[in-house]
Amino acid sequence: MEFLRPGSWEEALAAKAEHPEAVPLAGGTDVMVEINFDQRRPDHLLDLNRIGDLYEWETGEDEVRLGASVPYARIMEELRAELPGLALAAHTVGSPQIRNRGSVGGNLGAASPAGDSHPPLLAAGARVEAQSVRGTRLIPAEEFYTGVKRNALAPDELIRAVRIARADGPQQFSKVGTRNAMVIAVCAFSLALHPRSRTVRTGIGSAAPTPVRARAAEDFLTAALEEGGCWESGRPVPPSAARRFAELAAGACNPIDDVRGSARYRRHAVAVMARRTLGWTWDAYRSGGRDSRCA
C-alpha cells in the first residue's frame, strides 16, 4: 500500500487523477476500520490532512460552504444556528473522539445508507462540491447517493466542500439505535421547514439502499399547510394531516431485515419519527413570535 500525502489541494487533485483508485483519508473513522478489519486493502491511500482549507467554512447570506473535513464537533459548537438539523445529527455521531475527527465530507464519501449526516443534508437541500483537474461541479444531495456505499463521484474527483442552505425555519433530526450512544442508526429521519418558500423537506436514513427523501409526504404536508393557512396563522397541524404525513414517510422506505432491526420495525419507527419531528418543528415555528390562533 502506497501512502500519498499532498501538501495542497492542487497536488491532491493531481494525485487523484494519476491514481483514480486511491482512497481519500481525512478523519479515517470509516477507512481505518475497514483496513484494520481487512475489509479493504487499497493500493493507494490519499492523505488529505495537510490541506487546511478543507477544515474551513464560509457563511454567506443564503448558504454555508462547509469544507469537506470540518469535524462534527465544530459544526455542533459553531454552526448550530445556521445548520440546526446537521448540528443535531452531529450530536449523535459516535464518541467525542470520532466527532473531533469525522466529517460530513467523509460521511458523503462512504455513502453508507446509515450515515448520520445524510438525512439533514437532504432536508436542507445540500449540494456536494466535487472537483477534479477537469473542473468543479455541484451535485444535489438527492442525486449523490447511487447505491449501497456508492456515490456519484467520478474516479478522479474529490469532495472539496458541501454547500448547505442556511436554515430559514426550524429543523429536526431523530435517530433510532440499539442503544443510546455510539451506535449505527437502525433508522433516522430529518425534517426542515422552509417558511420563505412555504415548503418542507425530509431525509430518511438506514431505511432504504440509499438515503432518500419522502417526496410524497413533503408534497402532502406542503399542500396541507398552505390550504389550511397555517404559515400565516401558526395554527396547529391537524392530527389527521400529521398521521397521513407519517404514513407517507413510512411509504418512502424500502428497508431490509438485518441484525439491527426488521424492515417492519424500520417502517414503523420512521412513521413515529416523522410525526414527532413534525410536532417539534411546528411547535418551534409557532413559538417564533407568530400568532398561534386559528385563521
DRENKELUM-695370 format. One record per residue (C-alpha): x, y, z. Coordinates in steps of 0.1 Angstrom, whole numbers, padded with zeros to 4 digits. Layout:
N
PT, X, Y, Z
...
This chain:
295
PT, 0000, 0000, 0000
PT, 0014, 0034, -0011
PT, 0007, 0064, 0011
PT, 0002, 0097, -0008
PT, 0005, 0129, 0012
PT, -0002, 0160, -0009
PT, 0006, 0194, 0006
PT, -0021, 0214, -0013
PT, -0054, 0209, -0029
PT, -0039, 0211, -0064
PT, -0014, 0183, -0055
PT, -0043, 0162, -0042
PT, -0063, 0166, -0074
PT, -0032, 0157, -0094
PT, -0026, 0126, -0073
PT, -0062, 0115, -0076
PT, -0060, 0120, -0114
PT, -0029, 0099, -0116
PT, -0043, 0072, -0092
PT, -0081, 0072, -0096
PT, -0083, 0041, -0073
PT, -0067, 0060, -0044
PT, -0089, 0061, -0013
PT, -0091, 0095, 0004
PT, -0081, 0096, 0040
PT, -0092, 0125, 0062
PT, -0107, 0117, 0096
PT, -0102, 0080, 0089
PT, -0131, 0070, 0111
PT, -0145, 0047, 0084
PT, -0115, 0039, 0062
PT, -0092, 0028, 0090
PT, -0118, 0005, 0105
PT, -0122, -0012, 0071
PT, -0084, -0015, 0067
PT, -0079, -0028, 0102
PT, -0106, -0055, 0097
PT, -0091, -0064, 0063
PT, -0123, -0054, 0046
PT, -0104, -0031, 0022
PT, -0068, -0031, 0010
PT, -0063, -0002, -0014
PT, -0031, 0002, -0034
PT, -0030, 0039, -0025
PT, -0042, 0060, 0004
PT, -0046, 0097, -0003
PT, -0040, 0116, 0029
PT, -0058, 0150, 0029
PT, -0050, 0161, 0064
PT, -0024, 0187, 0054
PT, -0049, 0206, 0033
PT, -0060, 0234, 0056
PT, -0089, 0249, 0036
PT, -0108, 0216, 0039
PT, -0112, 0225, 0076
PT, -0127, 0259, 0069
PT, -0162, 0272, 0062
PT, -0178, 0303, 0047
PT, -0211, 0316, 0059
PT, -0229, 0336, 0032
PT, -0263, 0353, 0032
PT, -0281, 0322, 0018
PT, -0258, 0293, 0023
PT, -0229, 0278, 0042
PT, -0200, 0264, 0023
PT, -0187, 0237, 0046
PT, -0152, 0224, 0040
PT, -0152, 0186, 0035
PT, -0130, 0180, 0066
PT, -0147, 0203, 0091
PT, -0153, 0179, 0121
PT, -0187, 0173, 0136
PT, -0176, 0189, 0169
PT, -0171, 0223, 0151
PT, -0205, 0220, 0135
PT, -0221, 0213, 0169
PT, -0203, 0242, 0185
PT, -0202, 0269, 0159
PT, -0229, 0263, 0132
PT, -0259, 0254, 0153
PT, -0278, 0285, 0143
PT, -0271, 0282, 0105
PT, -0273, 0244, 0102
PT, -0295, 0232, 0131
PT, -0305, 0199, 0116
PT, -0269, 0189, 0108
PT, -0258, 0201, 0143
PT, -0284, 0178, 0159
PT, -0272, 0149, 0138
PT, -0236, 0156, 0147
PT, -0245, 0151, 0183
PT, -0254, 0115, 0176
PT, -0222, 0106, 0158
PT, -0201, 0081, 0176
PT, -0180, 0093, 0206
PT, -0163, 0126, 0213
PT, -0131, 0113, 0197
PT, -0150, 0104, 0165
PT, -0168, 0138, 0165
PT, -0135, 0155, 0166
PT, -0121, 0136, 0136
PT, -0151, 0126, 0115
PT, -0166, 0150, 0089
PT, -0195, 0154, 0066
PT, -0172, 0150, 0036
PT, -0161, 0116, 0049
PT, -0197, 0106, 0055
PT, -0206, 0115, 0020
PT, -0176, 0097, 0005
PT, -0185, 0065, 0024
PT, -0221, 0069, 0013
PT, -0234, 0044, 0038
PT, -0273, 0045, 0040
PT, -0269, 0047, 0078
PT, -0247, 0078, 0077
PT, -0260, 0103, 0103
PT, -0254, 0135, 0082
PT, -0273, 0123, 0051
PT, -0309, 0129, 0063
PT, -0303, 0166, 0074
PT, -0284, 0172, 0042
PT, -0313, 0160, 0021
PT, -0338, 0180, 0042
PT, -0317, 0212, 0039
PT, -0312, 0209, 0001
PT, -0275, 0205, 0002
PT, -0252, 0203, -0028
PT, -0219, 0184, -0029
PT, -0190, 0204, -0044
PT, -0169, 0178, -0064
PT, -0137, 0188, -0080
PT, -0111, 0172, -0103
PT, -0083, 0185, -0125
PT, -0111, 0188, -0151
PT, -0131, 0213, -0131
PT, -0158, 0217, -0105
PT, -0194, 0205, -0104
PT, -0222, 0207, -0079
PT, -0242, 0176, -0072
PT, -0276, 0178, -0054
PT, -0276, 0156, -0023
PT, -0305, 0135, -0036
PT, -0285, 0127, -0068
PT, -0253, 0119, -0049
PT, -0262, 0085, -0035
PT, -0263, 0059, -0062
PT, -0264, 0026, -0043
PT, -0253, 0010, -0010
PT, -0220, 0027, -0002
PT, -0218, 0041, -0038
PT, -0218, 0077, -0048
PT, -0219, 0099, -0080
PT, -0182, 0109, -0078
PT, -0161, 0102, -0109
PT, -0129, 0082, -0103
PT, -0108, 0113, -0104
PT, -0130, 0135, -0083
PT, -0127, 0146, -0046
PT, -0152, 0163, -0024
PT, -0140, 0198, -0016
PT, -0170, 0212, 0002
PT, -0207, 0209, 0009
PT, -0230, 0238, 0002
PT, -0259, 0239, 0025
PT, -0287, 0265, 0026
PT, -0289, 0284, 0058
PT, -0319, 0275, 0079
PT, -0348, 0299, 0075
PT, -0370, 0278, 0097
PT, -0369, 0251, 0124
PT, -0351, 0218, 0116
PT, -0351, 0185, 0135
PT, -0332, 0151, 0134
PT, -0343, 0119, 0151
PT, -0324, 0086, 0152
PT, -0333, 0051, 0165
PT, -0305, 0028, 0176
PT, -0300, -0003, 0196
PT, -0285, 0017, 0225
PT, -0283, 0054, 0235
PT, -0248, 0062, 0222
PT, -0220, 0051, 0198
PT, -0245, 0033, 0176
PT, -0252, 0028, 0139
PT, -0287, 0040, 0131
PT, -0314, 0015, 0128
PT, -0332, 0043, 0110
PT, -0331, 0081, 0111
PT, -0354, 0109, 0100
PT, -0348, 0147, 0094
PT, -0373, 0174, 0087
PT, -0368, 0210, 0077
PT, -0394, 0237, 0074
PT, -0387, 0264, 0048
PT, -0411, 0293, 0055
PT, -0397, 0315, 0028
PT, -0407, 0291, 0001
PT, -0435, 0276, 0022
PT, -0422, 0241, 0017
PT, -0410, 0212, 0038
PT, -0382, 0188, 0030
PT, -0373, 0154, 0046
PT, -0344, 0130, 0047
PT, -0345, 0093, 0057
PT, -0315, 0072, 0066
PT, -0309, 0035, 0071
PT, -0343, 0025, 0057
PT, -0335, 0020, 0020
PT, -0304, 0012, -0001
PT, -0296, 0049, -0001
PT, -0306, 0079, 0019
PT, -0339, 0091, 0005
PT, -0364, 0119, 0007
PT, -0401, 0112, 0014
PT, -0413, 0133, -0016
PT, -0450, 0123, -0014
PT, -0450, 0132, 0023
PT, -0433, 0165, 0016
PT, -0459, 0174, -0011
PT, -0488, 0164, 0011
PT, -0477, 0184, 0040
PT, -0467, 0214, 0019
PT, -0502, 0214, 0004
PT, -0519, 0208, 0038
PT, -0501, 0238, 0054
PT, -0509, 0261, 0025
PT, -0545, 0251, 0022
PT, -0550, 0255, 0060
PT, -0534, 0289, 0061
PT, -0510, 0276, 0087
PT, -0479, 0295, 0076
PT, -0497, 0328, 0083
PT, -0517, 0318, 0113
PT, -0495, 0293, 0130
PT, -0525, 0271, 0137
PT, -0517, 0235, 0148
PT, -0512, 0209, 0122
PT, -0544, 0188, 0122
PT, -0539, 0153, 0138
PT, -0552, 0137, 0106
PT, -0527, 0155, 0085
PT, -0498, 0146, 0109
PT, -0509, 0109, 0107
PT, -0510, 0110, 0069
PT, -0476, 0126, 0067
PT, -0462, 0099, 0089
PT, -0478, 0072, 0067
PT, -0464, 0087, 0035
PT, -0430, 0090, 0051
PT, -0430, 0053, 0060
PT, -0441, 0045, 0025
PT, -0409, 0061, 0011
PT, -0389, 0034, 0029
PT, -0375, 0003, 0013
PT, -0358, -0013, 0043
PT, -0342, -0047, 0049
PT, -0342, -0071, 0078
PT, -0307, -0072, 0095
PT, -0291, -0077, 0129
PT, -0301, -0042, 0140
PT, -0338, -0043, 0131
PT, -0365, -0057, 0109
PT, -0379, -0040, 0078
PT, -0413, -0038, 0095
PT, -0398, -0021, 0126
PT, -0379, 0004, 0105
PT, -0411, 0015, 0086
PT, -0429, 0018, 0119
PT, -0401, 0038, 0135
PT, -0398, 0062, 0105
PT, -0436, 0069, 0108
PT, -0432, 0076, 0145
PT, -0402, 0099, 0140
PT, -0419, 0117, 0111
PT, -0449, 0125, 0133
PT, -0427, 0136, 0163
PT, -0403, 0157, 0143
PT, -0433, 0174, 0126
PT, -0447, 0182, 0161
PT, -0413, 0196, 0173
PT, -0406, 0217, 0143
PT, -0441, 0231, 0140
PT, -0442, 0240, 0177
PT, -0409, 0258, 0172
PT, -0423, 0277, 0142
PT, -0454, 0287, 0162
PT, -0434, 0299, 0191
PT, -0413, 0322, 0169
PT, -0434, 0353, 0175
PT, -0463, 0342, 0153
PT, -0499, 0343, 0162
PT, -0509, 0308, 0172
PT, -0547, 0314, 0168
PT, -0566, 0297, 0140
PT, -0571, 0316, 0108
